[in-house]
Amino acid sequence: MTAANKSKPKYTNRALPSKGVDWLNNPVFNKGTAFTDAERDALGLRGLLPPHVQSMDEQVRRVMANFRAKSSDLERYIQLVALQDRNETLFYRVVMDHLEEMMPIIYTPTVGKACQEFGHIFRRSRGMYVSLNDRGNVQKVLENWPTRDVKVIVVTDGERILGLGDLGASGMGIPIGKLSLYTACAGIHPTQCLPITIDVGTNNENFLKDPLYTGLRQKRLTGADYDAMIEEFIVAARKTFPGVLIQFEDFGNSNAFRLLERYRHEVCTFNDDIQGTGSVALAGVLSALRITGGKMSDHRVLMLGAGEAGMGIADNIVAVLREEGLTLAEARKRIWFVDSKGLIVKSREGLVAHKLHYAHEHAPCSDLLSAVKSIKPTMLVGVSGQARAFTEEIVKLMGANNPRPVIFALSNPTSKAECTAEEAYKWTDGRAVFASGSPFAPVTLNGKTHVPGQGNNAYIFPGVGLGVVASGAKRVTDSMFVTAAKSLATLLREEELAEGRIYPSLKRIHEVSLKIAVAVAEEAYATKLTDQTRPADLTAFIKSQMFQPEYNHYA
Ligand code: NAD
């Protein structure tokens, strides 16, 4: 009997390694220099590690010293990915203990740069790739994954990575990063997470010419062939990993809306770019109402950008307006869109389906400035990917029309933000209620410090995912995202609001995710979306399932 059998490790869905060096090469089990003397003897590790046994705290200190000494964020990203591939427990300890510092590296904005450079910084494969060459065999491919116990898949086809366009198979950095956040923010067990890229080709000419690009060298599959590939993947994923939650991520605009509509009523799935963004922005809007006063129906919202994020946000605001008693038509009329062709109005021809709902009777306006002059919004939301689109004149106009103008510049990465935090505060004499997609530092103006909110989807999707997984919900509903937004908004403390914050500090992310998970699970039980029985103490039940990055003892 090996020593490993003597002491039962906490939850793991992987077979224990058999001999010494395999323990070091397996990131799920590796403890590196923290293997104790007893473990080194029992597992055949004696001599394979330097003699001093380190505590996890000492290891964390070493990682952080190296991290802070790196010369660029991309180098920091590479360091963290290497750690994740070497010792997953230590990776999560580091990330969870320093989330505010780590989030911009493992996710936006640095992950965008990492995807652009993916083939050039590639070290070791993580997750799974399903390519169009696997058509007819997708299930066999998925069965190569070492366990069937997968609870969450994040899948992309790489067509629209953040605001960076078609990055093909290099988009893999996004599912990997998102799933790291599922674990870091909500404690979904890392071995139950599976990042997947569906490589249907790319139209990125630079990548097609780049010898280091990791994907197929061909143009994107489209039309019925594309749909058949996605269908085969969905069927195979559900068969291989029964009950799995499938999150669509960074699909191109037309596919994203279509696929969500196609699968949401039959499969446990959601699209974070649409529904997650809608939810986190709604939470920001609800918090902003606590500052501006009044109800949602007292406001007029003007959105710049009518894509996945814009539509998700609008639909969630409509849900709240309907709760305030407005009809669907009345609610939609409170929200206006400007896209690349100007104000979306009824008389415009050739509008795609998702824009039609928000096409109102109005004379055309060719640009944002004239739309702001005419609509006089109380809330201006940027999700256009157009850097500096909120000019000084526009922001000042918002300030002139409103005592507390609500201005969200949500486009990522930082370089694409519609305005900076400093500009929003400066041009409104500190009166703006501001949020952005990528983080901005606090701004001090006339002696008062304003803390800009970061409308980070990581406030929402990990908690929603945890609630769905813990309750065994079979579907993910729009209403769950509205519930999640309300839970997030109510968590904001008065002292945080006084600083101008509209989202709680990321330091509170575990509390946030747990609260959202409980609310989402409650909804799953109440609406009978699950066959499971509600545990008497739901919070304790969910908490007990949350992964803690602590080493197991194997001897
Ligand atoms: P998308 O490609 O689906 O939509 C972009 C929209 O912007 C399209 O409707 C396009 O027509 C419009 N647009 C392009 N040029 C324009 C112009 N000159 N003027 C006005 N509109 C223009 O992308 P998306 O998923 O909706 O994301 C948009 C942006 O929002 C991205 O930068 C993304 O990073 C950001 N985003 C932020 C968050 C967040 O903060 N939590 C979440 C999701 C997306």
Residues whose N, C-alpha, C, O or C-beta is under 5 A from the ligand:
A	BS01	NAD	L162 G163 N253 D273 T277 L304 G305 A306 G307 E308 A309 G310 V338 D339 S340 V383 S384 G385 Q386 L410 S411 N412 S436 G437 G455 N456 N457
